[in-house]
Amino acid sequence: MNIVVTLDVMLARRKMKLMELAEEVGISVTNLSLLKTGKAKGIRFATLAKICVALDCTPGDILQIEHQKIPQYD
């Protein structure tokens, strides 16, 4: 099971640039880019809340779970 970050999708839906979101949330573009590409190791709930307010969304809109199929052997 993996967590997939779909921040780029929400940014496109809101027609917002990464730099605009960074300024509104108060986080560096570099750290936001790491989150967007799925390379971030974690995120503070306060930061996640600010992102959600800025994008008018919920955490479930930008963080999703990708289930991996487990191979079955006969």
N, C-alpha and C positions, 0 to 999 in steps of 0.2 A: 504494500500500500504506500503510495507516494502522495505528497501534497503538491498540487499544481497551482502556480500563481498565474491568474489571468488578468493582471493589472493592465496590461496593454489593451485588452479587449474593452475594459471599462473606460480607459483613457480615450479610445477611439469613439466609443458610444457618446461620451461627453464632449467630444471634440476639444480635448485638452492636451496640451503638451506636457511632457515629463517635467520640464523646467517650471512651468506654471504650478503644477502640483507640488513640486519641491518647495517653492516659495510660500505657497498657501499653508502647507503642513509644517514648514520649518525644519526640513530635513535636507541633507545634501543631495544633489543630483546623483552623485556616485552611489550613495547608499540606496537611494530609490531605484537606481538602475540595477543594482545587485538584487534587490527584491523582485523587480520586474522580470529579470532573467532567471529567477529561481535559484540564484547562487547564494542568497542570504542564509545564514544559519538560524536566524530567529528574528522576531519582531516584537517590540513592546506593545502591550495592549493599548496603551495611550496613543502610540503612533498609528496603530491600526485604526483606532477610533477616529483620529484626525483625518486619515485618508478616506475613511468611509463618509465622514461629514463633507469633505471637499468634493467627493464624487457622488454624493447623495445615493449611497448604496449600503449594503450590509457586508460583513466579513465573508459570508457565503458567496457573494457575487465576485469576489476576487481571490478567494482561497477555495480550492476544490480538492476532493480526494479522488485519486485515480487508483482503482482496484486492479491488482495484477492477477492474472489467471495463474493458478498453480497447476503445473503439468500433472496429469494423472498417468500413472503407470499401471499397466495390467499385469 
